[in-house]
Each structure stands twice: as C-alpha cells, then as structure tokens.
Amino acid sequence: MLAERAALIESAIDRLLPPVSGGEARLLDAMRYATLGGGKRFRGFLSTEVAALFGAAGEGALRVAASVEMLHAYSLVHDDLPAMDDDDLRRGQPSTHKKFDEATAILAGDALQTEAFAILADPATHPDPEARIALVAALADASGAPGMVGGQMIDMQGEGRALALPEVERLHALKTGRLIRYAAEAGAILGRASPADRDAIAQYGRDLGAAFQVADDVLDATETAEQLGKTAGKDAEAGKSTFVALLGIDGARAEAERLATRATGFLEGFGAGASGLRALARYVVERRN
Amino acid sequence: MLAERAALIESAIDRLLPPVSGGEARLLDAMRYATLGGGKRFRGFLSTEVAALFGAAGEGALRVAASVEMLHAYSLVHDDLPAMDDDDLRRGQPSTHKKFDEATAILAGDALQTEAFAILADPATHPDPEARIALVAALADASGAPGMVGGQMIDMQGEGRALALPEVERLHALKTGRLIRYAAEAGAILGRASPADRDAIAQYGRDLGAAFQVADDVLDATETAEQLGKTAGKDAEAGKSTFVALLGIDGARAEAERLATRATGFLEGFGAGASGLRALARYVVERRN
C-alpha cells in the first residue's frame, strides 16, 4: 500500500518540479536529486490518506503530498550540510552537498522550500482560494521558526549537553512532529473537514509524529547503516540526548507503542475509511528503516 | 521620504518577527539580527508606494513590505555564507554567520523565507483570500528556482568565466530583478489593480530592478567599502562578469539611466500619485550606496 502510493507521489513530484534547463540547470538537477529516487513518502502518504477520508483523493491530494515531500527534502538537504549534521549519506546515496557542492545544496534546499509553497498556491491544488491559503498558512506555521526550523536549532544546540525528557520531547515535537501533524491536517483542509474532524486529525498527526520519532531513535540505536540507508548511531555519537538514552531501548519501544495507540484513539469516529491511517500507526512502530 | 518609510517598515518587521524566547532563542535572535537595524528598505518602499497608488496604504501594505524585506534578508544571509560569496561584512556589520555561526545563519535564512510566506497568508494582510493567495503565488514565482535562487545559481557558476551581456542581463533579471518586480506588483495586487495597471507596474518594476543592478555594479566599481557598508570590488575580484566590465563605467552609467527612464515611461497613465515612484527611479541611478 505504502509502496504503491509512494510511486504515485514520486511521479507527482517529477511532474511538478521544473524541467532541467538553462544556466540554472545545476540547481534544478540538485532539486530533483534531493527529492526523487526513493524514500517512503510517509508524509505524502499521510496527506493523501487523510484527504481520501474526507473525499478529496485525486490530483489536489497528490500535489499536497508532493509539496510536503519537497519541504521535507529541503530540510534534509540543509540538515546534512557540513555546518549542520555533516552527513555524507542519505537513503544510501551521497547527500546533496556531496553529490554536487555546498553552494548548490544550500540553493536547492532554498528553492525546494519555495516550490512547496508555489504548489499549494496554484489553483490546481484546490479551486477555492480559501483552502489554498489555509494550506499555505498551516505549512508555514509547521515548518518555520515556531516549528521544524526552531526544532532543528534546539537540536544543534543540544549537542554535547544532556537534555531532560520534556526538552527532548519539545525538540522533536517541533523538529519532526509539526510537519507530520501538518501532513495529516493538510488532507483535512483539502477535504474541507469540519473543525472538530480537523482537530481530531491534528491530534492523531501529533501523536503519530511523536511515535515516529521515538521509533526512529530505537532504529538508530539498533539497526545497521546498511539497513537504515543512512549513518547509524550518529545522534549518540554527536552527544545528542535521545529517547533511547533517556528511557532505554525497551522503555523507548514501549513509549512508541503508547503514542501510536493514543494516535489511533483519535480515529474512533471515522470508521472503516480510516483503516489506512490505523495501519500507518502500526507501521510507524514496526518498521525496520 | 525613503528614511521615514524605512522606519515604518523597520517597526513592522520588529512587530511581525516572533519574540526571542525558548530553546530556539538563538534562531529568533539571528532572524532579528539579519533583518533589523538598517537598510534602505528599497523593496518595502516600492511595495508601500505602489499600494498607496491603488488606495491600499496601511497595515496590509506594511505587512507586504516587511515580508519582502524578510525574503530579501534571507537571500543575503545565505549569499554571504562561506560556501557562497563568503562575505564577512554586511551593512558595515558582521554578516550573520560571523555574528552567530554557519548553522544558525542557514536556519535563520530558512525561517525568514518561511516567515515571509506566513505573513502574506495571514488575514491581517488582506481580508480577501484571493488577494493573499495571489501574493503568495507571485512571491514564490519571483524568489524560487525560476527567479532569485535560479539567478544566484547562475551567478555562482559564472565565477571565473566570462559571460556575454545577454547572460549577465538574464542572471540579474532573475537574481535581483524578479524580487524588485514582485515588490512593485505586490502593491498592485494588494490594491486590486486592473490587469492592465498591474502589467504596467510589473514592467516599471522590471526596468527599475535592472537599473538598480547596473547602478549597483557602478557603485561596486567606484565607491569605497566604507561608503557601501560592504566589501567593495568583490564581484570583479571573484572573476564575475559585471556590467562595468562589459560596458565600461560610462557605458554602465548610461545604461542605468536608459533603464530608469524606460521604467518611468510605464507610469505615464498614473498622474501625480506616481510621483514617489518616479523619484524612486531617479534615486536608483543617483544613490551613492
């Protein structure tokens, strides 16, 4: 299910990115390199699945999915830079600044962020400008200083000093949680869900994102680089406080389970249409990469 | 006139940026450092002046002005990075990565871009979602791969090799011209100008932006670093093709004049209300920093 949807989202990204041409061809090439060629498309899946729940499957949902994947890709390109996490490997391939160079990677990340907003603003995403501007506002809120980028700043500053559990929870709620919650909410916005339904989906997304990150820490501590397709054990090595360091491996596994179960609880009113979202919560705690 | 408006825009930026607090305080501090404390606010002035021409002076115009200045500031922060133009000085002060560090500068630029879109998406900018989404679409178009960032990529690749005049013109039309044109168009969007009026303003903005860049090359070749508040002669030193290298100083001055005059020509239908925009075109070619 995940693989089939990933292929659809991949193809939407391919269609939506500008073709490689002109004096800026290297930039466009790097944008494609950073976004295409794999990935689970977890965030995009989430958007399309919630959109379908509210009767909004189709081109608009694929565009929203492509947009959130571009935003996510931009964050990975910048996070991998030497001045940031200094990671040479991403999905088993050279990270963008290794494949190209630092300047190109910085610019490709910048332009991917812009492109994510450009896609949402286009009438092809939703005929109603009110829905499009709500998507733009929600993405900006999730990804900027009060969200993802704020979380990345806290993460950079946390290197080499011990953070307490509430600090680590807030860090990840911002750094990865907000964008995952947005991916869920975006589907509800696209489907013009009622405020109560949108709120339930937002809470599901928040807990799903938290479960995702705790499970990620467990994977980082237990799986090999080959399995993960990225450098393993990096966070511990960089002296970052992880959920595994704070809770132990068994404790972190139990916490991921608790969060995934709580996430599913918010889906109770949605019946059989939400079975894909329930399966996603299971997948998040059971995945191996 | 420029100084008075600049103070209003400065105060709008100050109000609109998030307050410095939390674990991400360093990020918020760097965002403020990069955007506040001076600058001519040329792009913001242009937006407010066009908005006023179409009867849309006020809070919305100041928000649009603050937004375009944040977008511009993000581009400067990233352009100054060691992997890009490697500039230690900006407006006579340490550039953001010198004042803070590279990671913080990358993140501050990222978050300033996001904030520029967040401000446009907010109902306080314009009550009509159609106007707000048009602003978002226009800013994304002007600042991403088909605009500013694409131009910066061409600029990086042009170092050390000779570009012909049409290539240099396209480079700058993208790198600086598109955002200046947007700043003008944004005022017209805010004032719900007719398509014909918006088009005239866009053409004025395009030529004004071109004149601005040619005049900038002349300043870079003729003024001291002290006068400019930034490193002088850097482009020539980096082996970049400039208008001065291609046209000579007198030729470049004449070209800037020609472009400014052509820009003003597009204002003919607007009468006395456009006197500020005419003065701005004069200012662009007569300024000393």
Boltz contact constraints between the chains, C-beta under 6 A:
constraints:
  - contact:
      token1: [A, 18]
      token2: [B, 145]
      max_distance: 6.0
  - contact:
      token1: [A, 23]
      token2: [B, 154]
      max_distance: 6.0
  - contact:
      token1: [A, 24]
      token2: [B, 150]
      max_distance: 6.0
  - contact:
      token1: [A, 24]
      token2: [B, 153]
      max_distance: 6.0
  - contact:
      token1: [A, 24]
      token2: [B, 154]
      max_distance: 6.0
  - contact:
      token1: [A, 27]
      token2: [B, 145]
      max_distance: 6.0
  - contact:
      token1: [A, 27]
      token2: [B, 153]
      max_distance: 6.0
  - contact:
      token1: [A, 78]
      token2: [B, 106]
      max_distance: 6.0
  - contact:
      token1: [A, 83]
      token2: [B, 102]
      max_distance: 6.0
  - contact:
      token1: [A, 83]
      token2: [B, 103]
      max_distance: 6.0
  - contact:
      token1: [A, 84]
      token2: [B, 103]
      max_distance: 6.0
  - contact:
      token1: [A, 102]
      token2: [B, 83]
      max_distance: 6.0
  - contact:
      token1: [A, 103]
      token2: [B, 83]
      max_distance: 6.0
  - contact:
      token1: [A, 103]
      token2: [B, 84]
      max_distance: 6.0
  - contact:
      token1: [A, 103]
      token2: [B, 156]
      max_distance: 6.0
  - contact:
      token1: [A, 106]
      token2: [B, 78]
      max_distance: 6.0
  - contact:
      token1: [A, 107]
      token2: [B, 149]
      max_distance: 6.0
  - contact:
      token1: [A, 107]
      token2: [B, 152]
      max_distance: 6.0
  - contact:
      token1: [A, 107]
      token2: [B, 153]
      max_distance: 6.0
  - contact:
      token1: [A, 110]
      token2: [B, 149]
      max_distance: 6.0
  - contact:
      token1: [A, 111]
      token2: [B, 144]
      max_distance: 6.0
  - contact:
      token1: [A, 111]
      token2: [B, 145]
      max_distance: 6.0
  - contact:
      token1: [A, 111]
      token2: [B, 149]
      max_distance: 6.0
  - contact:
      token1: [A, 113]
      token2: [B, 113]
      max_distance: 6.0
  - contact:
      token1: [A, 114]
      token2: [B, 140]
      max_distance: 6.0
  - contact:
      token1: [A, 114]
      token2: [B, 143]
      max_distance: 6.0
  - contact:
      token1: [A, 114]
      token2: [B, 144]
      max_distance: 6.0
  - contact:
      token1: [A, 115]
      token2: [B, 144]
      max_distance: 6.0
  - contact:
      token1: [A, 117]
      token2: [B, 117]
      max_distance: 6.0
  - contact:
      token1: [A, 117]
      token2: [B, 140]
      max_distance: 6.0
  - contact:
      token1: [A, 118]
      token2: [B, 140]
      max_distance: 6.0
  - contact:
      token1: [A, 121]
      token2: [B, 133]
      max_distance: 6.0
  - contact:
      token1: [A, 121]
      token2: [B, 136]
      max_distance: 6.0
  - contact:
      token1: [A, 121]
      token2: [B, 137]
      max_distance: 6.0
  - contact:
      token1: [A, 129]
      token2: [B, 129]
      max_distance: 6.0
  - contact:
      token1: [A, 129]
      token2: [B, 130]
      max_distance: 6.0
  - contact:
      token1: [A, 129]
      token2: [B, 133]
      max_distance: 6.0
  - contact:
      token1: [A, 130]
      token2: [B, 129]
      max_distance: 6.0
  - contact:
      token1: [A, 132]
      token2: [B, 133]
      max_distance: 6.0
  - contact:
      token1: [A, 133]
      token2: [B, 121]
      max_distance: 6.0
  - contact:
      token1: [A, 133]
      token2: [B, 129]
      max_distance: 6.0
  - contact:
      token1: [A, 133]
      token2: [B, 132]
      max_distance: 6.0
  - contact:
      token1: [A, 133]
      token2: [B, 133]
      max_distance: 6.0
  - contact:
      token1: [A, 136]
      token2: [B, 121]
      max_distance: 6.0
  - contact:
      token1: [A, 136]
      token2: [B, 136]
      max_distance: 6.0
  - contact:
      token1: [A, 137]
      token2: [B, 121]
      max_distance: 6.0
  - contact:
      token1: [A, 140]
      token2: [B, 114]
      max_distance: 6.0
  - contact:
      token1: [A, 140]
      token2: [B, 117]
      max_distance: 6.0
  - contact:
      token1: [A, 140]
      token2: [B, 118]
      max_distance: 6.0
  - contact:
      token1: [A, 143]
      token2: [B, 114]
      max_distance: 6.0
  - contact:
      token1: [A, 144]
      token2: [B, 111]
      max_distance: 6.0
  - contact:
      token1: [A, 144]
      token2: [B, 114]
      max_distance: 6.0
  - contact:
      token1: [A, 144]
      token2: [B, 115]
      max_distance: 6.0
  - contact:
      token1: [A, 145]
      token2: [B, 18]
      max_distance: 6.0
  - contact:
      token1: [A, 145]
      token2: [B, 27]
      max_distance: 6.0
  - contact:
      token1: [A, 145]
      token2: [B, 111]
      max_distance: 6.0
  - contact:
      token1: [A, 149]
      token2: [B, 107]
      max_distance: 6.0
  - contact:
      token1: [A, 149]
      token2: [B, 110]
      max_distance: 6.0
  - contact:
      token1: [A, 149]
      token2: [B, 111]
      max_distance: 6.0
  - contact:
      token1: [A, 150]
      token2: [B, 24]
      max_distance: 6.0
  - contact:
      token1: [A, 152]
      token2: [B, 107]
      max_distance: 6.0
  - contact:
      token1: [A, 153]
      token2: [B, 24]
      max_distance: 6.0
  - contact:
      token1: [A, 153]
      token2: [B, 27]
      max_distance: 6.0
  - contact:
      token1: [A, 153]
      token2: [B, 107]
      max_distance: 6.0
  - contact:
      token1: [A, 154]
      token2: [B, 23]
      max_distance: 6.0
  - contact:
      token1: [A, 154]
      token2: [B, 24]
      max_distance: 6.0
  - contact:
      token1: [A, 156]
      token2: [B, 103]
      max_distance: 6.0
